[in-house]
Amino acid sequence: MTDLALILIGVGVWIAIGLLTAWWMARRGHRHWWWLVMGAIFGPVLAVVAGERVQQHPERLSRVEAGARGPGALRVLVGVDGSKESQAALELAVELLGPYVESLVAAEVVGYDAAEDDWDPSVTAAKSRLGTAAEGSGGRVTECDVLSGPPAQALVSHAKEQDIDLIVVGAHGRGLSRRLLGNVAQELVRQNAVPVLVAGGRPRVSRW
């Protein structure tokens, strides 16, 4: 084997380790594109520092009161991400649980890195999607929250902090997130801290 081949193999292994580390960090809530770049450049060095970097807990970045409390006693949290599946989840929560709901919280989860960057567009985009969801619910959504962290962990942590009785999510996420970051619905149903309702299918044509 030539020296050039050995060098190319070494470079490939270096980059592969870095990209695998970036993927591992994304699964734990660090989803900014720059981790892929840093992984490709720093390789195993990123793997060394990643253990300390991911030692963070999900948190709420913003909260907006969106409507009046309902007459019921249930507190429901709906995961929103702009997908048709999450819209179907919100519709299901309103139609199935509406009369029994005291508060209906719509929440979207962004990466940890968004909390550290005042100019990160993901928070602004999340607020916009939540506002659209609240408006489309006909005033049923009482609160819109932007959370940071791994999606499933962030939703469960927020649900426990807010005494949520039920989490409602769509069967699949938006875009490539399900393939790259895992199926949030599957992760949620495997935990036993908060009951979970998974909405399948697509949203209905009729509006509230």
PyMOL CGO cylinders between C-alpha atoms (Angstrom):
from pymol import cmd
from pymol.cgo import CYLINDER

trace = [
    CYLINDER, 0.00, 0.00, 0.00, 1.38, 3.38, -0.99, 0.3, 1, 1, 1, 1, 1, 1,
    CYLINDER, 1.38, 3.38, -0.99, 1.96, 6.31, 1.31, 0.3, 1, 1, 1, 1, 1, 1,
    CYLINDER, 1.96, 6.31, 1.31, -0.78, 8.26, -0.48, 0.3, 1, 1, 1, 1, 1, 1,
    CYLINDER, -0.78, 8.26, -0.48, -3.31, 5.50, 0.15, 0.3, 1, 1, 1, 1, 1, 1,
    CYLINDER, -3.31, 5.50, 0.15, -2.40, 5.42, 3.85, 0.3, 1, 1, 1, 1, 1, 1,
    CYLINDER, -2.40, 5.42, 3.85, -2.79, 9.18, 4.06, 0.3, 1, 1, 1, 1, 1, 1,
    CYLINDER, -2.79, 9.18, 4.06, -6.19, 9.04, 2.37, 0.3, 1, 1, 1, 1, 1, 1,
    CYLINDER, -6.19, 9.04, 2.37, -7.34, 6.27, 4.71, 0.3, 1, 1, 1, 1, 1, 1,
    CYLINDER, -7.34, 6.27, 4.71, -6.14, 8.27, 7.72, 0.3, 1, 1, 1, 1, 1, 1,
    CYLINDER, -6.14, 8.27, 7.72, -7.96, 11.38, 6.53, 0.3, 1, 1, 1, 1, 1, 1,
    CYLINDER, -7.96, 11.38, 6.53, -11.14, 9.36, 5.90, 0.3, 1, 1, 1, 1, 1, 1,
    CYLINDER, -11.14, 9.36, 5.90, -11.05, 7.84, 9.38, 0.3, 1, 1, 1, 1, 1, 1,
    CYLINDER, -11.05, 7.84, 9.38, -10.38, 11.28, 10.91, 0.3, 1, 1, 1, 1, 1, 1,
    CYLINDER, -10.38, 11.28, 10.91, -13.39, 12.81, 9.14, 0.3, 1, 1, 1, 1, 1, 1,
    CYLINDER, -13.39, 12.81, 9.14, -15.62, 9.81, 9.83, 0.3, 1, 1, 1, 1, 1, 1,
    CYLINDER, -15.62, 9.81, 9.83, -14.96, 9.96, 13.58, 0.3, 1, 1, 1, 1, 1, 1,
    CYLINDER, -14.96, 9.96, 13.58, -15.73, 13.69, 13.59, 0.3, 1, 1, 1, 1, 1, 1,
    CYLINDER, -15.73, 13.69, 13.59, -18.97, 13.29, 11.63, 0.3, 1, 1, 1, 1, 1, 1,
    CYLINDER, -18.97, 13.29, 11.63, -20.13, 10.40, 13.83, 0.3, 1, 1, 1, 1, 1, 1,
    CYLINDER, -20.13, 10.40, 13.83, -19.46, 12.58, 16.87, 0.3, 1, 1, 1, 1, 1, 1,
    CYLINDER, -19.46, 12.58, 16.87, -21.49, 15.43, 15.33, 0.3, 1, 1, 1, 1, 1, 1,
    CYLINDER, -21.49, 15.43, 15.33, -24.37, 13.00, 14.67, 0.3, 1, 1, 1, 1, 1, 1,
    CYLINDER, -24.37, 13.00, 14.67, -24.14, 11.76, 18.29, 0.3, 1, 1, 1, 1, 1, 1,
    CYLINDER, -24.14, 11.76, 18.29, -24.29, 15.36, 19.50, 0.3, 1, 1, 1, 1, 1, 1,
    CYLINDER, -24.29, 15.36, 19.50, -27.30, 16.06, 17.25, 0.3, 1, 1, 1, 1, 1, 1,
    CYLINDER, -27.30, 16.06, 17.25, -29.16, 13.16, 18.86, 0.3, 1, 1, 1, 1, 1, 1,
    CYLINDER, -29.16, 13.16, 18.86, -28.58, 14.90, 22.19, 0.3, 1, 1, 1, 1, 1, 1,
    CYLINDER, -28.58, 14.90, 22.19, -29.83, 18.33, 21.19, 0.3, 1, 1, 1, 1, 1, 1,
    CYLINDER, -29.83, 18.33, 21.19, -26.86, 20.00, 19.47, 0.3, 1, 1, 1, 1, 1, 1,
    CYLINDER, -26.86, 20.00, 19.47, -28.16, 20.21, 15.92, 0.3, 1, 1, 1, 1, 1, 1,
    CYLINDER, -28.16, 20.21, 15.92, -26.43, 23.29, 14.48, 0.3, 1, 1, 1, 1, 1, 1,
    CYLINDER, -26.43, 23.29, 14.48, -24.73, 22.74, 11.10, 0.3, 1, 1, 1, 1, 1, 1,
    CYLINDER, -24.73, 22.74, 11.10, -21.42, 24.03, 12.40, 0.3, 1, 1, 1, 1, 1, 1,
    CYLINDER, -21.42, 24.03, 12.40, -20.89, 20.80, 14.39, 0.3, 1, 1, 1, 1, 1, 1,
    CYLINDER, -20.89, 20.80, 14.39, -20.68, 18.92, 11.07, 0.3, 1, 1, 1, 1, 1, 1,
    CYLINDER, -20.68, 18.92, 11.07, -18.02, 21.36, 9.87, 0.3, 1, 1, 1, 1, 1, 1,
    CYLINDER, -18.02, 21.36, 9.87, -16.12, 21.10, 13.14, 0.3, 1, 1, 1, 1, 1, 1,
    CYLINDER, -16.12, 21.10, 13.14, -16.41, 17.32, 13.03, 0.3, 1, 1, 1, 1, 1, 1,
    CYLINDER, -16.41, 17.32, 13.03, -14.93, 17.18, 9.55, 0.3, 1, 1, 1, 1, 1, 1,
    CYLINDER, -14.93, 17.18, 9.55, -12.07, 19.49, 10.56, 0.3, 1, 1, 1, 1, 1, 1,
    CYLINDER, -12.07, 19.49, 10.56, -11.24, 18.38, 14.09, 0.3, 1, 1, 1, 1, 1, 1,
    CYLINDER, -11.24, 18.38, 14.09, -12.25, 14.72, 13.86, 0.3, 1, 1, 1, 1, 1, 1,
    CYLINDER, -12.25, 14.72, 13.86, -11.36, 12.80, 17.08, 0.3, 1, 1, 1, 1, 1, 1,
    CYLINDER, -11.36, 12.80, 17.08, -10.64, 16.09, 18.88, 0.3, 1, 1, 1, 1, 1, 1,
    CYLINDER, -10.64, 16.09, 18.88, -14.37, 16.86, 18.79, 0.3, 1, 1, 1, 1, 1, 1,
    CYLINDER, -14.37, 16.86, 18.79, -15.06, 13.41, 20.22, 0.3, 1, 1, 1, 1, 1, 1,
    CYLINDER, -15.06, 13.41, 20.22, -12.84, 14.23, 23.21, 0.3, 1, 1, 1, 1, 1, 1,
    CYLINDER, -12.84, 14.23, 23.21, -14.70, 17.45, 24.11, 0.3, 1, 1, 1, 1, 1, 1,
    CYLINDER, -14.70, 17.45, 24.11, -18.20, 16.25, 23.14, 0.3, 1, 1, 1, 1, 1, 1,
    CYLINDER, -18.20, 16.25, 23.14, -18.79, 14.45, 26.44, 0.3, 1, 1, 1, 1, 1, 1,
    CYLINDER, -18.79, 14.45, 26.44, -18.58, 17.69, 28.40, 0.3, 1, 1, 1, 1, 1, 1,
    CYLINDER, -18.58, 17.69, 28.40, -20.39, 19.74, 25.77, 0.3, 1, 1, 1, 1, 1, 1,
    CYLINDER, -20.39, 19.74, 25.77, -23.58, 17.68, 25.85, 0.3, 1, 1, 1, 1, 1, 1,
    CYLINDER, -23.58, 17.68, 25.85, -23.98, 17.78, 29.62, 0.3, 1, 1, 1, 1, 1, 1,
    CYLINDER, -23.98, 17.78, 29.62, -26.96, 20.15, 29.51, 0.3, 1, 1, 1, 1, 1, 1,
    CYLINDER, -26.96, 20.15, 29.51, -30.60, 19.94, 30.48, 0.3, 1, 1, 1, 1, 1, 1,
    CYLINDER, -30.60, 19.94, 30.48, -33.62, 20.91, 28.34, 0.3, 1, 1, 1, 1, 1, 1,
    CYLINDER, -33.62, 20.91, 28.34, -34.97, 24.38, 29.07, 0.3, 1, 1, 1, 1, 1, 1,
    CYLINDER, -34.97, 24.38, 29.07, -37.66, 26.81, 27.93, 0.3, 1, 1, 1, 1, 1, 1,
    CYLINDER, -37.66, 26.81, 27.93, -36.40, 29.66, 25.75, 0.3, 1, 1, 1, 1, 1, 1,
    CYLINDER, -36.40, 29.66, 25.75, -39.62, 31.61, 25.34, 0.3, 1, 1, 1, 1, 1, 1,
    CYLINDER, -39.62, 31.61, 25.34, -43.25, 31.57, 26.41, 0.3, 1, 1, 1, 1, 1, 1,
    CYLINDER, -43.25, 31.57, 26.41, -46.25, 33.37, 24.93, 0.3, 1, 1, 1, 1, 1, 1,
    CYLINDER, -46.25, 33.37, 24.93, -49.77, 33.34, 26.36, 0.3, 1, 1, 1, 1, 1, 1,
    CYLINDER, -49.77, 33.34, 26.36, -51.99, 32.62, 23.36, 0.3, 1, 1, 1, 1, 1, 1,
    CYLINDER, -51.99, 32.62, 23.36, -55.53, 32.22, 24.69, 0.3, 1, 1, 1, 1, 1, 1,
    CYLINDER, -55.53, 32.22, 24.69, -57.88, 31.86, 27.63, 0.3, 1, 1, 1, 1, 1, 1,
    CYLINDER, -57.88, 31.86, 27.63, -57.98, 28.77, 29.82, 0.3, 1, 1, 1, 1, 1, 1,
    CYLINDER, -57.98, 28.77, 29.82, -60.61, 26.19, 29.06, 0.3, 1, 1, 1, 1, 1, 1,
    CYLINDER, -60.61, 26.19, 29.06, -63.35, 24.85, 31.34, 0.3, 1, 1, 1, 1, 1, 1,
    CYLINDER, -63.35, 24.85, 31.34, -61.83, 21.39, 31.80, 0.3, 1, 1, 1, 1, 1, 1,
    CYLINDER, -61.83, 21.39, 31.80, -59.15, 20.01, 34.09, 0.3, 1, 1, 1, 1, 1, 1,
    CYLINDER, -59.15, 20.01, 34.09, -56.64, 18.46, 31.67, 0.3, 1, 1, 1, 1, 1, 1,
    CYLINDER, -56.64, 18.46, 31.67, -53.31, 20.07, 30.86, 0.3, 1, 1, 1, 1, 1, 1,
    CYLINDER, -53.31, 20.07, 30.86, -52.17, 18.98, 27.40, 0.3, 1, 1, 1, 1, 1, 1,
    CYLINDER, -52.17, 18.98, 27.40, -48.85, 19.55, 25.62, 0.3, 1, 1, 1, 1, 1, 1,
    CYLINDER, -48.85, 19.55, 25.62, -48.71, 19.27, 21.82, 0.3, 1, 1, 1, 1, 1, 1,
    CYLINDER, -48.71, 19.27, 21.82, -45.41, 18.95, 19.96, 0.3, 1, 1, 1, 1, 1, 1,
    CYLINDER, -45.41, 18.95, 19.96, -45.34, 21.26, 16.92, 0.3, 1, 1, 1, 1, 1, 1,
    CYLINDER, -45.34, 21.26, 16.92, -42.67, 21.39, 14.21, 0.3, 1, 1, 1, 1, 1, 1,
    CYLINDER, -42.67, 21.39, 14.21, -44.46, 22.75, 11.16, 0.3, 1, 1, 1, 1, 1, 1,
    CYLINDER, -44.46, 22.75, 11.16, -45.13, 19.32, 9.67, 0.3, 1, 1, 1, 1, 1, 1,
    CYLINDER, -45.13, 19.32, 9.67, -48.54, 18.11, 8.54, 0.3, 1, 1, 1, 1, 1, 1,
    CYLINDER, -48.54, 18.11, 8.54, -48.28, 15.36, 11.14, 0.3, 1, 1, 1, 1, 1, 1,
    CYLINDER, -48.28, 15.36, 11.14, -47.86, 17.83, 13.99, 0.3, 1, 1, 1, 1, 1, 1,
    CYLINDER, -47.86, 17.83, 13.99, -50.81, 19.83, 12.65, 0.3, 1, 1, 1, 1, 1, 1,
    CYLINDER, -50.81, 19.83, 12.65, -52.85, 16.62, 12.75, 0.3, 1, 1, 1, 1, 1, 1,
    CYLINDER, -52.85, 16.62, 12.75, -51.74, 16.12, 16.36, 0.3, 1, 1, 1, 1, 1, 1,
    CYLINDER, -51.74, 16.12, 16.36, -52.95, 19.59, 17.31, 0.3, 1, 1, 1, 1, 1, 1,
    CYLINDER, -52.95, 19.59, 17.31, -56.27, 19.04, 15.54, 0.3, 1, 1, 1, 1, 1, 1,
    CYLINDER, -56.27, 19.04, 15.54, -56.71, 15.73, 17.35, 0.3, 1, 1, 1, 1, 1, 1,
    CYLINDER, -56.71, 15.73, 17.35, -56.02, 17.35, 20.72, 0.3, 1, 1, 1, 1, 1, 1,
    CYLINDER, -56.02, 17.35, 20.72, -58.60, 20.07, 20.06, 0.3, 1, 1, 1, 1, 1, 1,
    CYLINDER, -58.60, 20.07, 20.06, -61.31, 17.83, 18.63, 0.3, 1, 1, 1, 1, 1, 1,
    CYLINDER, -61.31, 17.83, 18.63, -60.92, 14.88, 20.98, 0.3, 1, 1, 1, 1, 1, 1,
    CYLINDER, -60.92, 14.88, 20.98, -60.01, 16.61, 24.23, 0.3, 1, 1, 1, 1, 1, 1,
    CYLINDER, -60.01, 16.61, 24.23, -61.29, 20.17, 23.76, 0.3, 1, 1, 1, 1, 1, 1,
    CYLINDER, -61.29, 20.17, 23.76, -64.14, 20.16, 26.32, 0.3, 1, 1, 1, 1, 1, 1,
    CYLINDER, -64.14, 20.16, 26.32, -61.91, 18.55, 28.96, 0.3, 1, 1, 1, 1, 1, 1,
    CYLINDER, -61.91, 18.55, 28.96, -58.86, 20.81, 28.55, 0.3, 1, 1, 1, 1, 1, 1,
    CYLINDER, -58.86, 20.81, 28.55, -57.87, 23.57, 30.95, 0.3, 1, 1, 1, 1, 1, 1,
    CYLINDER, -57.87, 23.57, 30.95, -54.66, 24.48, 29.13, 0.3, 1, 1, 1, 1, 1, 1,
    CYLINDER, -54.66, 24.48, 29.13, -53.43, 23.44, 25.69, 0.3, 1, 1, 1, 1, 1, 1,
    CYLINDER, -53.43, 23.44, 25.69, -49.73, 24.17, 25.28, 0.3, 1, 1, 1, 1, 1, 1,
    CYLINDER, -49.73, 24.17, 25.28, -48.13, 24.13, 21.83, 0.3, 1, 1, 1, 1, 1, 1,
    CYLINDER, -48.13, 24.13, 21.83, -44.35, 23.63, 22.00, 0.3, 1, 1, 1, 1, 1, 1,
    CYLINDER, -44.35, 23.63, 22.00, -41.54, 23.37, 19.49, 0.3, 1, 1, 1, 1, 1, 1,
    CYLINDER, -41.54, 23.37, 19.49, -38.04, 22.15, 20.32, 0.3, 1, 1, 1, 1, 1, 1,
    CYLINDER, -38.04, 22.15, 20.32, -34.87, 23.71, 18.90, 0.3, 1, 1, 1, 1, 1, 1,
    CYLINDER, -34.87, 23.71, 18.90, -31.26, 22.71, 19.47, 0.3, 1, 1, 1, 1, 1, 1,
    CYLINDER, -31.26, 22.71, 19.47, -29.25, 23.74, 22.51, 0.3, 1, 1, 1, 1, 1, 1,
    CYLINDER, -29.25, 23.74, 22.51, -27.05, 25.90, 20.30, 0.3, 1, 1, 1, 1, 1, 1,
    CYLINDER, -27.05, 25.90, 20.30, -29.97, 28.17, 19.41, 0.3, 1, 1, 1, 1, 1, 1,
    CYLINDER, -29.97, 28.17, 19.41, -30.12, 29.27, 23.04, 0.3, 1, 1, 1, 1, 1, 1,
    CYLINDER, -30.12, 29.27, 23.04, -26.53, 30.50, 22.83, 0.3, 1, 1, 1, 1, 1, 1,
    CYLINDER, -26.53, 30.50, 22.83, -26.91, 32.47, 19.60, 0.3, 1, 1, 1, 1, 1, 1,
    CYLINDER, -26.91, 32.47, 19.60, -29.13, 35.57, 19.66, 0.3, 1, 1, 1, 1, 1, 1,
    CYLINDER, -29.13, 35.57, 19.66, -29.18, 35.57, 15.85, 0.3, 1, 1, 1, 1, 1, 1,
    CYLINDER, -29.18, 35.57, 15.85, -30.07, 31.91, 15.38, 0.3, 1, 1, 1, 1, 1, 1,
    CYLINDER, -30.07, 31.91, 15.38, -33.02, 31.81, 12.95, 0.3, 1, 1, 1, 1, 1, 1,
    CYLINDER, -33.02, 31.81, 12.95, -34.41, 28.55, 14.35, 0.3, 1, 1, 1, 1, 1, 1,
    CYLINDER, -34.41, 28.55, 14.35, -35.96, 30.29, 17.37, 0.3, 1, 1, 1, 1, 1, 1,
    CYLINDER, -35.96, 30.29, 17.37, -37.64, 32.93, 15.20, 0.3, 1, 1, 1, 1, 1, 1,
    CYLINDER, -37.64, 32.93, 15.20, -38.91, 30.23, 12.84, 0.3, 1, 1, 1, 1, 1, 1,
    CYLINDER, -38.91, 30.23, 12.84, -40.23, 28.20, 15.77, 0.3, 1, 1, 1, 1, 1, 1,
    CYLINDER, -40.23, 28.20, 15.77, -42.09, 31.21, 17.18, 0.3, 1, 1, 1, 1, 1, 1,
    CYLINDER, -42.09, 31.21, 17.18, -43.62, 31.85, 13.76, 0.3, 1, 1, 1, 1, 1, 1,
    CYLINDER, -43.62, 31.85, 13.76, -44.81, 28.24, 13.39, 0.3, 1, 1, 1, 1, 1, 1,
    CYLINDER, -44.81, 28.24, 13.39, -46.24, 28.26, 16.91, 0.3, 1, 1, 1, 1, 1, 1,
    CYLINDER, -46.24, 28.26, 16.91, -48.08, 31.51, 16.22, 0.3, 1, 1, 1, 1, 1, 1,
    CYLINDER, -48.08, 31.51, 16.22, -49.56, 30.04, 13.06, 0.3, 1, 1, 1, 1, 1, 1,
    CYLINDER, -49.56, 30.04, 13.06, -50.62, 26.90, 14.94, 0.3, 1, 1, 1, 1, 1, 1,
    CYLINDER, -50.62, 26.90, 14.94, -52.22, 28.92, 17.74, 0.3, 1, 1, 1, 1, 1, 1,
    CYLINDER, -52.22, 28.92, 17.74, -54.09, 31.10, 15.26, 0.3, 1, 1, 1, 1, 1, 1,
    CYLINDER, -54.09, 31.10, 15.26, -55.30, 28.05, 13.35, 0.3, 1, 1, 1, 1, 1, 1,
    CYLINDER, -55.30, 28.05, 13.35, -56.61, 26.42, 16.51, 0.3, 1, 1, 1, 1, 1, 1,
    CYLINDER, -56.61, 26.42, 16.51, -59.33, 29.03, 16.83, 0.3, 1, 1, 1, 1, 1, 1,
    CYLINDER, -59.33, 29.03, 16.83, -58.12, 30.27, 20.19, 0.3, 1, 1, 1, 1, 1, 1,
    CYLINDER, -58.12, 30.27, 20.19, -57.90, 26.82, 21.77, 0.3, 1, 1, 1, 1, 1, 1,
    CYLINDER, -57.90, 26.82, 21.77, -54.12, 27.01, 22.28, 0.3, 1, 1, 1, 1, 1, 1,
    CYLINDER, -54.12, 27.01, 22.28, -53.49, 28.77, 25.58, 0.3, 1, 1, 1, 1, 1, 1,
    CYLINDER, -53.49, 28.77, 25.58, -49.68, 28.96, 25.54, 0.3, 1, 1, 1, 1, 1, 1,
    CYLINDER, -49.68, 28.96, 25.54, -46.82, 28.72, 23.03, 0.3, 1, 1, 1, 1, 1, 1,
    CYLINDER, -46.82, 28.72, 23.03, -43.39, 27.60, 24.27, 0.3, 1, 1, 1, 1, 1, 1,
    CYLINDER, -43.39, 27.60, 24.27, -40.04, 27.27, 22.53, 0.3, 1, 1, 1, 1, 1, 1,
    CYLINDER, -40.04, 27.27, 22.53, -37.87, 24.61, 24.20, 0.3, 1, 1, 1, 1, 1, 1,
    CYLINDER, -37.87, 24.61, 24.20, -34.27, 23.59, 23.65, 0.3, 1, 1, 1, 1, 1, 1,
    CYLINDER, -34.27, 23.59, 23.65, -32.67, 20.16, 23.79, 0.3, 1, 1, 1, 1, 1, 1,
    CYLINDER, -32.67, 20.16, 23.79, -33.29, 16.66, 22.39, 0.3, 1, 1, 1, 1, 1, 1,
    CYLINDER, -33.29, 16.66, 22.39, -36.95, 16.76, 21.24, 0.3, 1, 1, 1, 1, 1, 1,
    CYLINDER, -36.95, 16.76, 21.24, -38.37, 13.84, 23.22, 0.3, 1, 1, 1, 1, 1, 1,
    CYLINDER, -38.37, 13.84, 23.22, -36.39, 14.63, 26.36, 0.3, 1, 1, 1, 1, 1, 1,
    CYLINDER, -36.39, 14.63, 26.36, -37.29, 18.32, 26.18, 0.3, 1, 1, 1, 1, 1, 1,
    CYLINDER, -37.29, 18.32, 26.18, -41.01, 17.61, 25.82, 0.3, 1, 1, 1, 1, 1, 1,
    CYLINDER, -41.01, 17.61, 25.82, -41.05, 15.14, 28.73, 0.3, 1, 1, 1, 1, 1, 1,
    CYLINDER, -41.05, 15.14, 28.73, -38.99, 17.43, 30.96, 0.3, 1, 1, 1, 1, 1, 1,
    CYLINDER, -38.99, 17.43, 30.96, -41.27, 20.39, 30.22, 0.3, 1, 1, 1, 1, 1, 1,
    CYLINDER, -41.27, 20.39, 30.22, -44.36, 18.26, 30.75, 0.3, 1, 1, 1, 1, 1, 1,
    CYLINDER, -44.36, 18.26, 30.75, -43.17, 17.20, 34.20, 0.3, 1, 1, 1, 1, 1, 1,
    CYLINDER, -43.17, 17.20, 34.20, -42.23, 20.76, 35.19, 0.3, 1, 1, 1, 1, 1, 1,
    CYLINDER, -42.23, 20.76, 35.19, -45.63, 22.10, 34.10, 0.3, 1, 1, 1, 1, 1, 1,
    CYLINDER, -45.63, 22.10, 34.10, -47.72, 19.23, 35.54, 0.3, 1, 1, 1, 1, 1, 1,
    CYLINDER, -47.72, 19.23, 35.54, -48.89, 18.22, 32.06, 0.3, 1, 1, 1, 1, 1, 1,
    CYLINDER, -48.89, 18.22, 32.06, -51.35, 15.32, 31.99, 0.3, 1, 1, 1, 1, 1, 1,
    CYLINDER, -51.35, 15.32, 31.99, -50.86, 14.26, 28.35, 0.3, 1, 1, 1, 1, 1, 1,
    CYLINDER, -50.86, 14.26, 28.35, -48.39, 14.80, 25.49, 0.3, 1, 1, 1, 1, 1, 1,
    CYLINDER, -48.39, 14.80, 25.49, -49.77, 14.68, 21.94, 0.3, 1, 1, 1, 1, 1, 1,
    CYLINDER, -49.77, 14.68, 21.94, -47.42, 14.34, 18.95, 0.3, 1, 1, 1, 1, 1, 1,
    CYLINDER, -47.42, 14.34, 18.95, -47.55, 13.38, 15.30, 0.3, 1, 1, 1, 1, 1, 1,
    CYLINDER, -47.55, 13.38, 15.30, -46.32, 10.01, 14.14, 0.3, 1, 1, 1, 1, 1, 1,
    CYLINDER, -46.32, 10.01, 14.14, -43.40, 11.50, 12.23, 0.3, 1, 1, 1, 1, 1, 1,
    CYLINDER, -43.40, 11.50, 12.23, -41.35, 14.69, 12.25, 0.3, 1, 1, 1, 1, 1, 1,
    CYLINDER, -41.35, 14.69, 12.25, -40.55, 17.31, 9.63, 0.3, 1, 1, 1, 1, 1, 1,
    CYLINDER, -40.55, 17.31, 9.63, -38.11, 16.81, 6.75, 0.3, 1, 1, 1, 1, 1, 1,
    CYLINDER, -38.11, 16.81, 6.75, -35.04, 14.67, 7.40, 0.3, 1, 1, 1, 1, 1, 1,
    CYLINDER, -35.04, 14.67, 7.40, -35.29, 14.98, 11.18, 0.3, 1, 1, 1, 1, 1, 1,
    CYLINDER, -35.29, 14.98, 11.18, -36.82, 11.53, 11.64, 0.3, 1, 1, 1, 1, 1, 1,
    CYLINDER, -36.82, 11.53, 11.64, -34.06, 9.77, 9.72, 0.3, 1, 1, 1, 1, 1, 1,
    CYLINDER, -34.06, 9.77, 9.72, -31.22, 11.82, 11.16, 0.3, 1, 1, 1, 1, 1, 1,
    CYLINDER, -31.22, 11.82, 11.16, -32.37, 12.32, 14.74, 0.3, 1, 1, 1, 1, 1, 1,
    CYLINDER, -32.37, 12.32, 14.74, -34.72, 9.40, 15.35, 0.3, 1, 1, 1, 1, 1, 1,
    CYLINDER, -34.72, 9.40, 15.35, -38.46, 9.13, 15.71, 0.3, 1, 1, 1, 1, 1, 1,
    CYLINDER, -38.46, 9.13, 15.71, -39.59, 11.40, 18.53, 0.3, 1, 1, 1, 1, 1, 1,
    CYLINDER, -39.59, 11.40, 18.53, -42.91, 9.60, 18.88, 0.3, 1, 1, 1, 1, 1, 1,
    CYLINDER, -42.91, 9.60, 18.88, -41.16, 6.25, 19.42, 0.3, 1, 1, 1, 1, 1, 1,
    CYLINDER, -41.16, 6.25, 19.42, -38.88, 7.77, 22.04, 0.3, 1, 1, 1, 1, 1, 1,
    CYLINDER, -38.88, 7.77, 22.04, -41.83, 9.32, 23.85, 0.3, 1, 1, 1, 1, 1, 1,
    CYLINDER, -41.83, 9.32, 23.85, -43.91, 6.16, 24.03, 0.3, 1, 1, 1, 1, 1, 1,
    CYLINDER, -43.91, 6.16, 24.03, -40.95, 4.27, 25.52, 0.3, 1, 1, 1, 1, 1, 1,
    CYLINDER, -40.95, 4.27, 25.52, -40.86, 6.60, 28.55, 0.3, 1, 1, 1, 1, 1, 1,
    CYLINDER, -40.86, 6.60, 28.55, -43.36, 6.16, 31.37, 0.3, 1, 1, 1, 1, 1, 1,
    CYLINDER, -43.36, 6.16, 31.37, -43.27, 9.56, 33.09, 0.3, 1, 1, 1, 1, 1, 1,
    CYLINDER, -43.27, 9.56, 33.09, -46.09, 11.21, 31.10, 0.3, 1, 1, 1, 1, 1, 1,
    CYLINDER, -46.09, 11.21, 31.10, -48.87, 9.57, 29.01, 0.3, 1, 1, 1, 1, 1, 1,
    CYLINDER, -48.87, 9.57, 29.01, -48.47, 10.05, 25.26, 0.3, 1, 1, 1, 1, 1, 1,
    CYLINDER, -48.47, 10.05, 25.26, -51.04, 10.15, 22.44, 0.3, 1, 1, 1, 1, 1, 1,
    CYLINDER, -51.04, 10.15, 22.44, -49.63, 9.69, 18.91, 0.3, 1, 1, 1, 1, 1, 1,
    CYLINDER, -49.63, 9.69, 18.91, -51.69, 11.11, 16.06, 0.3, 1, 1, 1, 1, 1, 1,
    CYLINDER, -51.69, 11.11, 16.06, -51.36, 9.27, 12.77, 0.3, 1, 1, 1, 1, 1, 1,
    CYLINDER, -51.36, 9.27, 12.77, -52.37, 10.39, 9.29, 0.3, 1, 1, 1, 1, 1, 1,
    CYLINDER, -52.37, 10.39, 9.29, -52.71, 13.88, 7.89, 0.3, 1, 1, 1, 1, 1, 1,
    CYLINDER, -52.71, 13.88, 7.89, -54.68, 16.95, 9.03, 0.3, 1, 1, 1, 1, 1, 1,
    CYLINDER, -54.68, 16.95, 9.03, -58.26, 17.30, 7.88, 0.3, 1, 1, 1, 1, 1, 1,
    CYLINDER, -58.26, 17.30, 7.88, -59.28, 19.84, 5.27, 0.3, 1, 1, 1, 1, 1, 1,
    CYLINDER, -59.28, 19.84, 5.27, -61.88, 21.43, 7.55, 0.3, 1, 1, 1, 1, 1, 1,
    CYLINDER, -61.88, 21.43, 7.55, -60.69, 24.05, 10.04, 0.3, 1, 1, 1, 1, 1, 1,
    CYLINDER, -60.69, 24.05, 10.04, -61.82, 24.78, 13.60, 0.3, 1, 1, 1, 1, 1, 1,
]
cmd.load_cgo(trace, "trace")
